[in-house]
């Protein structure tokens, strides 16, 4: 059981760390840009703002899945797989990709905020 204050401190620290950027998307994007094969992945790897969104989303996903019990973790992972399919459907459309990331980041922020206010404890 992690106290609410510790969770909020950890989330804040991770958010600040993920907000610091690098020279280009391939430097920090959690997806392996050297193996990017889909049009969406290639677009993300070539776009600094999309790469930052990828890093932020991946960080929030990691935090969210580490704070919940196994059953809830599976739900979050299922939602992530569904989201990845919808993200990939955007292809090279930067506006679509950006909107997809903003929706997923918002959803993950809501999961973490819910845990911080109600807790898995």
N, C-alpha and C positions, 0 to 999 in steps of 0.2 A: 504494500500500500504506500503510495507516494502522496505526500501532502500537496494540497492544491497550490500552495506557494512555490514548491519545488517544481511542479509541472509548468507553471507559468514562467518561472525563471528559465527552465530548460528550453521551452518553446521560444521565448524571446531571444535567447542566446543563439539558437539554431537559425532563427529567422534573420538575425543580424549577420551571421556568418554566411548564409546563403545569398544575402543581398549584395555582398561584396563581389564585384565582377572580375573577369579576366580579360585578356586582350580580344579574344574572339570566342564564339560559341563552342567550338571544339575543345577549348581549354578546360571547360568546367561542366559541360553537359553530361549528365549521368548516362545517357545512351552512348554507345560506342560509335563515334562518328566515323571511324575508319571502317566500320562494318555496316554503316547505314545503307539500307537497300531500298526502302520504300521512298516514294516521292516526299511523303511527309517528313520522314527522318532526315533526308537530305536537305530539305528546306529548313528544318529546325537547326541542323548543324551549320548551315550557312548564314543564319540570322542571330545576331547577338541578343536582341530582345527575346526571341523565342527560346534561345539557349538558356537565358536567365529564367524564363518561365519554367522550362523543363527542370532546371536545378531546384527552383523553389518548390515545384510540385513534388519532385522526388523526395526532397527533404521532409515536407509535410506528410507525405505518404509513409515514410519511414518512422516518423514520430508517432503518427496515428496508429500504425500497426503495432508499434512497440508498447503502447499504453493500454491496449485492450486485451480481453480474454480471447481464447482460441476461436470460439464461435463467432464473435464479432469481428475478429481478424479475417476470418474467411469471407464474411460479408464485404468488408472493405476491399479485400483482394479481388472478389468477384466484380465489384463496382469498378475497380481499376482496369480489369480486363475488358469490360464493356466500354469504358471510357477510351482505352487505347484503340479499340476498333473504330469508335466514332472519330477519334483524332486522326487516325490513318485515312479515314474516308475523306478528310479535307484535302488530301493530296498536297499540291503546291500552293494552295490558297492561304496566304499569310493571315488574312483577316479571319478566316474560319479557324485556323490553328490558334491564333491569339484568343479568340472567343472560347474555344474549347479549353485552353489552359486556364483562362480566368474562371470558367465554371467549375473546373475540377479543383483549382486552388481554393475557391470559395467553399466548395463542399467539404474539402479536407479541413479547412479552418473551422468550419461548423462542427465537425466531429471532435476536433481538439478542444474547442471552446466548451462543448457539451461535457467532455470528460473533465475539464478543469472546473466546471461549475457543479457537476453531479458526481463525477468520479466513477471509476470502475470499481472502487472500494466500497 
